[in-house]
Amino acid sequence: MRIRVSMGKAASAFCAAVSVVFFASTASAQWHEQQGGKVGTFTILKISQGGKFHRCAASKGSGASMLRIAFTADREHFMSVPGVDGSGKTPLRIRFDGKPPIQIVPNAADKNRASVPLDYATVDRFMAAKRLEVSLAGNTYTWDLSGQSMEAVLQAVANCTSNASS
């Protein structure tokens, strides 16, 4: 099963929205997460900003080992991973199941988190993956994804977003 959604919003608007999510101190003060269930080792979160729904995310781990895969109210997928000082626009190298990596330049990054948009092909790779490795500015993070169906995780995130947006 493939999750397909329309990509009607401009990429620049998405980047601006994600930048606000990660960098605006006034926005982070108004950020609210509500747990919406679990799928395997992932927690499904409904995330609002400024009292308005923004996205749902599948979250695994905490702090410096947290992986998040999100689907926004604008119907865009993105992933956030631990950031590093000086990461800026350094490309992330994403490797699924030991296969050759893909590189994506973060649309937002600081020492805490780095966020990258996910195109359909990358979302499809996530659905089949059992292991994820992300390298950024000399740091490498690895997540075992074999404890659950990633297709079920991504479907839960899409359902959460659809329900919250309607």
Protein Blocks (a to p, Z undefined) as FASTA:
>chain_A
ZZddddfbcfklmmmmmmmmmmmmklmmmgccddebdehjbccddddeehiafbdcdded
ehjlbccddddfkopacddddddehklmaccdddeehiacdddddfbdcfkbccddddfk
lmmmmmmpcbdcddeehiacdddfklpcfklmmmmmmmmmmmmmZZ
